């Protein structure tokens, strides 16, 4: 595994609302990455989501920690996918911010 890709997304929703939105919209966050990405496993423990995903035939793991003022995402990508880490980070950051914007 390459170094984890870490994304911090600030929000003003409070922990409970941020978690609710993530539970309801996690698929929207990865949707722009197309059919090459799918979330295979989701396990919530308190305010932490442990998930598994497939990216272009490779498996990856991620953790999402929902905090009072931010959501922290850590993706562990196999070294083969480290070259696309920047794109994955950008898409997840942009879509995650959209999901957590106060409306």
C-alpha positions in Angstrom: 0.0 0.0 0.0 1.1 3.5 -0.7 0.8 6.3 1.8 -2.9 7.0 2.6 -4.7 9.8 0.8 -6.2 12.0 3.5 -9.0 14.4 2.8 -10.4 16.8 5.5 -13.7 18.4 4.7 -14.9 21.2 7.0 -18.6 21.5 7.7 -21.0 23.5 9.9 -23.7 20.8 10.2 -22.9 19.2 13.5 -21.8 15.6 13.8 -25.3 13.9 13.6 -26.4 15.8 10.5 -23.0 15.2 8.7 -23.2 11.5 9.4 -26.8 11.3 8.2 -25.9 13.0 4.9 -22.9 10.7 4.5 -24.9 7.6 5.1 -27.5 8.7 2.6 -25.2 10.1 0.0 -21.9 8.1 0.0 -22.6 6.7 -3.4 -22.9 10.2 -4.8 -19.3 11.0 -3.6 -17.8 8.2 -5.7 -20.2 8.4 -8.7 -18.1 10.8 -10.8 -15.3 8.2 -10.8 -17.5 6.1 -13.1 -18.1 2.3 -13.3 -14.5 1.6 -12.3 -15.3 2.4 -8.7 -17.7 0.7 -6.3 -18.1 0.6 -2.6 -18.3 -3.1 -1.6 -18.4 -2.9 2.2 -19.7 -0.3 4.7 -19.5 -0.8 8.5 -20.4 2.1 10.9 -19.0 2.0 14.4 -20.1 5.1 16.2 -19.1 8.0 14.0 -16.5 6.1 12.0 -17.2 4.4 8.7 -14.9 1.6 7.6 -15.4 0.8 4.0 -14.0 -1.3 1.2 -14.0 -0.4 -2.4 -12.9 -1.6 -5.8 -11.1 0.7 -8.1 -10.3 -0.5 -11.6 -10.1 -4.1 -10.4 -8.0 -3.3 -7.4 -9.2 -3.3 -3.8 -8.8 -0.4 -1.4 -9.9 0.5 2.1 -11.0 3.7 3.6 -12.0 5.2 6.9 -14.3 8.2 7.4 -14.3 9.9 10.8 -17.2 12.3 11.3 -16.3 15.0 13.8 -18.2 18.1 15.0 -16.7 20.5 12.4 -15.0 18.3 9.8 -15.1 14.9 8.1 -11.8 13.2 7.7 -11.4 10.6 5.0 -8.3 8.3 4.8 -8.0 6.1 1.7 -5.5 3.3 1.6 -4.8 2.7 -2.1 -2.6 -0.1 -3.5 0.6 1.2 -5.0 -0.7 0.5 -8.5 -3.4 3.1 -7.9 -1.2 5.7 -6.3 -0.8 7.4 -9.7 -4.5 8.2 -9.7 -4.6 9.3 -6.1 -4.6 13.0 -7.0 -7.8 12.5 -9.2 -9.5 10.4 -6.5 -8.7 13.0 -3.9 -10.0 15.8 -6.0 -13.3 14.1 -6.9 -13.9 13.0 -3.3 -13.1 16.4 -1.9 -15.4 18.2 -4.3 -18.3 15.8 -4.0 -17.9 15.5 -0.3 -18.0 19.3 0.1 -21.2 19.4 -2.0 -22.8 16.8 0.2 -21.9 18.6 3.4 -22.8 22.1 2.4 -25.3 23.6 4.7 -28.6 24.0 2.9 
